Amino acid sequence: MPMLALEGIKVLDFCRNAPGMFATMILADLGAEVLMVERPMDETRAAYERIVAGIETPEDERRHASFSALQRNKRSIALNLKEPEALEVFRRLAADADVVVEGFRPGVVDRLGVGYEQMAGHDINYISFAGALGLIGDSPDGKPVIPLNLVADYAGGGLCGAVGILAALMAREKTGRGQYVDIAMTEGVLYMLCGLIADALSQGYRATRGGNRLNGGSPFYNVYRTSDGKYFSIAAIEPWFWENLCRAIGREDLIPHQSAGEEKRAEIASTLEAIFLTRTREEWFEALRDANISVGKVYDLEEALTDPQALARGMVVELETPGVPEGKVTQPGIPFHLSDTPGEVRHPGGVTGQHTAEVLASLGYTSIQIDGLLARGVAAGG
């Protein structure tokens, strides 16, 4: 079995929401030993879980944890950090950890006494402040379209967080010193807008919702409805792709007008809309896939998970999971295809506190001490 890239790296996942949990999922997929430090399932947390995950029973929690990619490859210990004894457990864990990841509002971990030195929001708020939400939609006059919580939570927060952590680990190899990695999701979104910002700053270009060539403002980079009610994407940015598209649909007369003004663009868009309505999505894909044009079928999630390319590349994995009725769960695979140290989905996630006793024992607590911590509500089992 090949070595895992982050094998031997110990991570404490002190997070509650997607950005931090996605960052530690990446680390875990690449081989890090990740321990989730969770809050016990008290009434307040149970009410929250009912709203966001539909968890009503222990069976619901088991099923949710098993299917949750954000919890896979991780263990869980449940600690009530308002208790001094729980803080002592956390400090023992931190002393042996390479990375501690938390995603609370500024000051929270300091008040708990576990900060690095001893603005609330969610994805939609961060992409609002970064200017990204205002660019997503059909037209400048239309309402912005919310792009799931992918841009800030998973990319600006989680992905940037994982990159920052990996960079700090590499720097430690050179300097022997650890460091504080500060990731702000709004800043991550601004970072990903670098290309658009460069155009705006260098050319005085004012980006608008639905007006940019890459957000619906151009006929050659757009989505069209097909005769079966599905959608088909075209990305003919390069002039040769545009020429190939025009020839493939029998409209060579449109070739000179790729960079036409607003009125002509609207005419071309209407023309293409009418043309793509004459065939099904599959028929258009078969007709254009080999015509040297960038095209794609707009999948729903079920189609994406059964696509032959996704399956062939290992982007859909099945895990044996005795704790769920199906006996197995399906999750997205790992996109980092390393030839010598590939990542691996080793096991599904556990319920809150599933590994509490095991972790406490590894820290030197006796069975009597562990029973006492559990009985006093300092820690909780799963």
N, C-alpha and C positions, 0 to 999 in steps of 0.2 A: 504494500500500500504506500503511495507516495506521501512524502512529508507535506504538511499544510504550511502555507506561507507564514502565518502568525502563530504557529504552534509554540506554546510556552508563554505567550503574552496573556497576562491576567487582567481582566476588565471588570470593574464594578459598574453596572448599569443602574443608575440612580434616577431614571427617567420615568415619566408618566404618560407622555404623548409621543406621537409618531416621529418627530424630527430626531430626537435623541435615540429612540428605540430603533430607528432605521439605521442610524450611524453604527450602533453596536451590533445590529444584525449583519451589517457588512463585515465588521471585524470578526464576528462569530463564524460567518460563512467561510472566511479565509483562515479559520483555525484557532482564533483566540478563545480562551476560556472565559466566558462571560457569565457573570452572576448578577441576576436582577435582584436589587434590594427594594422590596415592595412594601407598601403599607398593608397591614392586615385588613381583611375583608370586613370592616366594621359597617355600621348602618349607612354612614355617609357615602363610603365608597360603593357599597352595594347599590344605593340609589343611582349613583353615577353610571355604574356598569349596566343597570337596567335600561337607562336612556340610550347610551352609546353603543351597546353591544347586545341588548336584549337578553342579558343574563338574569335568570330568575332562580335557578337551582344549581347545586353542585355539578349536576350532569351538564347543564348549559355551559358552566365555566370550563369543564373538561373539554367539551367539544370546541368551544371558542379558542382555548389555548392550543389545542391540537392543530387547528386549521390556520392559526395566526402565524404568518411568516415572521412577523416582528418579534415573536417569542421563541422561534426555533433555535436550536443549537445553544440554548441558554438554560441555566439552572435558576431556581428562585428561592430566596430566603425572605421571610416576612418579619419586619422589625417595627416596633412602635418607637420611633425615634424621639418621642417626647419623654421617654424613660431613660434615665442615666445609664442603666445597664445595657440598653440597646445601643446607645452611643458608644459604649465601650466595645461592643461587638463590632460595630461599624469601623471603629478605629483599628481594631485588630485586622479586619479584612483589608482596610486601606493600606496598612503598613506593608502588606505583601503584594499589593496590586501595582501594575504598571500604569493603568489608566483608570480614572474615575470620571464617569460622564453623568452630568446632571442637566436638567432642562427647566429649572424653576425660574420664577421671577427673581430679578436681582435682590440679594439680601436674604432670601429664604434659607439657603444652606448655612449662611453665616449665623442666622438666628438659631438654627438647630445645633450650631457648634461643630459643623463638619465642612465648613467652607475651605477654599484653597488656602486662605490665610487664617483661619479659624473664622418692566412695562408689560404687563399682561397683554396677550394677543393670540390670534390664530392666523392660519394661512391667509385668509381673505383680507385681514388687516395688513399683513406684511406686504402682500403684493399690491395693495392699495397705495401704501406709502412709497413703495419702490417705483411706481409708475407703470407696472406691468398690467394690472387689471384694467387700467384705463385704455390700454391698447388692444384688448381682446374683445371682439364683437364684430358685427356686420357692417356698421356704419358709424361715423362720428356722432350722429344724432341718436343712435340706438343705445340701449342699455348695455353696459359691459357684461360679458359672459364669463361666469365663474368656471375656471378650468380644473375642477376637482381640487384637492389639496396637494397637488403634485409639485407645484412650482416653488413654494416657500418651505412647506413642511419636509418634503422628501428630497428636493434638490438643493434649495438654498440653505436648509438646515441640516438634514441628515447626510446628504452626499458631501457637502462642504465640510461638515463636522468630521466625517470619516477621513477625508483628505488631510484636514488639519491635524488630526490625531496621528495619522501615519507619518506626516512630516515631522511632528514632534518626536515620535519614536526613532526616526532616522537620525534626527539631530542629537538625540541622547546617546546614540552609538558613537558620535564624534566628540561630544562635549562631556558626557557623563552626567549631565544635569537634566532634570525634568522641567516642564514649563506649563503655564496656564494657557489653554487654547480657548479663546473667546470667539464664538460664532454667533453672529446676529443674522436672523433669517432675512430681514429687509436688505441687509448688505449683500447677502448671498444672491438675492434676486437681482439687485443692481449689477452685481458682478456678471451674471449671466446675460444681462442686457448690453454687454460691452460693445458688441457689433453695432447695434442700433444707436447707442450713445455716441460711438465714434462718428457715425454719419451725421448725427444731429449737431455735434460740436464742431466738426470740421467743415461741414457744408451748409450749416444754418438750416438744416432740414428739420421740419416740425412733424414728428411722428403723430399719426392720428389713428384712432380706432377704425379698423376696416379700410384704411387708406394706404397702408404700406404694402409693398409687393408681396411680403411674406405673411400678411395677416388678413388676406381676403381682398386686397385692393387691385389685384391683377387677374385677368382671365387665365393667364398661363400658369398660375400657382393657386389652384382653387379646388373646391369640391363640387361635384355635379351629381344630381339625382338621376337614377337610371329607371328604366321602364318597370322594373320589379319593386320599386319603392326603396331601393338601397342607394348607397352613395359610392362614388368613385373619385379618387384623388389624382390630380394632374400636377406635376412639378416640372414644367418645361421652361425653366429659367434660362438655360443656355440657348443661344440662337439656333443651334443645330437641333436641339430637342424640339424647339417650337416649329421649325421647318418640318421635322419628321412628323410631328403631330398633325399639322395642317395637311400634309400630303396623305397621311393615313386616314383622315376623315373626309378626304376629297375636297378640301377648301384651301387650295394653294393660293387663292387670292388674298388670304389673311396673313400670309408670311411677312409682307412688308410692314404690318401694323402691330408688331409685338409691343413697341414702345409708343403706341398711339396716345393721344390726349384723352381726357376724361370722357368726352362724348363718344368717341370711337371705341374706347374700352368697354363702355356700357353696351354698345351695339354688339361687339364681339362676344361679350359675356352672355348676352341673350341668345346669340347664335349657337354658342357651345351648349348652353342649357337645353335648347331644343334638339340639338344633335344627340346628346347623351341620353335623352329620354326615348330614343328610338330603339335601344337595345338594353338587355339586362346587364347587371354588373359583371357577371361571369363572361358574357359574350364580349363585352368591351375589353376585359382583361385578356382574353384569349386573342383578340384582334390586335391589341397594342403591346402586349408583353414582349414581343420580339422585334418591335419596330424602332428600337433604340430611343425610347422615350421613358422618362421617369413616371411611372404610374403605380397605383396601389388601390386595392379594394379596402373600403372603410369597414373594418370588422366590428362586430360587437364582441364582448369579452369572451363568450363561449367559442366564437370562431377563432379568436386569437389564440386560445388555449388548445385548439385542435389543429392549428395550421401545421402542415408537414415540416416547414422550415423550423418552427419553434420546437417541435418534437425532436427533430434530427439534431438540433443544437443543444438539447438537454435543458430547454427553458421551461419544461413542465416535469416535475418530479412527483413520484408517489412514495409515501412513507408508511410503513406498517405501523399501525396505531391501535393497539388492543383496546384502548379506552373509549373508542367511539364505535357506534353500531356498525358502520361500514367496514371496520377493521383496518382502514387505511385512509389517508388524507392526501389531497393533491395540493401542491404549492408551486409558485414560480421558482424556476431554477436560478442558477448563479451566472451572471453575465461576464464574469472575469475568467476567461479561459486561459489559464496559465499552464504552459506545457510541462513544467517540472513540479510545481506546487499548486495544483488546482484546488479551488474551494470545494466544500462538500456540505450537503445538508445531512447531518448525522442523526438528528432526532427531533421530533416535534417539541413544542413548548410545553411547559408544565404549569399546573395551577399555582396560584399564589401560595408560597410557603412550602411547596412540595419537597424542597431539599433542605429545609431549615435544620432539621436534626442532623442530617449528614454534614452540612457545612459547619455547624457548631461543634460537632465532634472533631472535625478536621482542625479546628482552632484550639483544641485541647480541653473543651468542656466535657465533663463526665455526664453519664446518663442521668444521674441524680440532679446535676446542675441544669441540664437541658429540660428535664421535666419541670423544674422550678421556674425557669424562664417562661415556659409555655403556660404554666398554671397562673403566673402573675400577669400574663398579657404583655410581657416584654417582647416576646416573639410569638409567632403563630405557625402552625404546621398546615400542610395541604391535604 
